[in-house]
Amino acid sequence: MRGSPRISLWCELVSEEAPPGPSDDLTHVGAGILVHHLGGAEVGERLTMTVTLESVSGRRGVFSCVLTSGDRLVALATHHRVVLEKRP
């Protein structure tokens, strides 16, 4: 897996742990993502992703995802998640 799919997966995994966290009755799922590549990264290079909840509107949350290698910016992403009731 390369580039956009991997960055999208990381955004999904990190933001699903961000507030508002899933509960016994609720969960949240990814609803869309936009990824901007700003610099390359070598295979095996250590990367850091920071995820911030930017806004909430009803059941929808918008997260910003920043991927860096040291001080170098690698990618930015905007990730939308929706809160849903868990099915029995």
Secondary structure, 3 states (H helix, E strand, C coil): CCHHHHHHHHHHHHHCCCCCCCCCCEEEEEEEEEEEECCCCCCCCCCEEEEEEEEEECCEEEEEEEEEECCEEEEEEEEEEEEEECCC
